[in-house]
Amino acid sequence: MTGNQLRVVVMDGRGRTVRADRLRRWLVEVAPRSTRGELSLVMVSDRKMRALNLKFRGVDRATDVLSFPMAAETQSAELSSVAEQYLGDVVIATGVAERQARNAGHRLGYEHRRLALHGLLHLLGYDHERDNGEMARLEKKLRRRGGIE
């Protein structure tokens, strides 16, 4: 791996591995240098995303991206000494991403990258609703590093 030790597995909504090498490599490259561990990037239908958003946030609509961090207390010291830390899951709604890309006039790959990075930062503990712009500034810097802003 390059400067960090991030491992990304891309899956569909049924848990099957998806070949998305460019997206996976891009996210590993632009992740904050201190990032360590593994995450699952899951591409789901808008219907599935709507159900997740309702269940976990109480919002009855599909959103573009949700992050499900693995709580540190659920990882045993024994496990973390043997295996990489599991950071959690980033879930992207494919239909929402397609519409957002079309409406913004950019490629779908750009949108997937933007959403994957946003979700990763949430897994790392950033919260744009409470951090006085810290997450937005970092996200912009990392997107620039990755050539998408």
C-alpha angles and dihedrals in degrees: 000000000000128000095328138035102241121141119194126194116191118208141170124239091275094056096256116142113252125205104240101143097156094051093044094048092045093053092048090050097049099038115115108279093243094056113125130174141036135296136184118229106202123193111205140173119264089248091057091045091051090053091049093047091050094046098046104027104022091238115131100211138074114266126195101245138006128187125208109191119202106239111242091226091062092060113084120221087235093056096044091052091054103036138025118275113265106229097189141249132312112199122198125192106225097204094048090048091051092051093046092050092049093046092048092046097238136114123278090239089060091052093048090051093048093050094043091053092046090051093047091054089053089052088053090056103263117141118188091194093063110022106079093244098311094125093045092052093048092045091052091049092049093046089052089050088052094048099246101109 
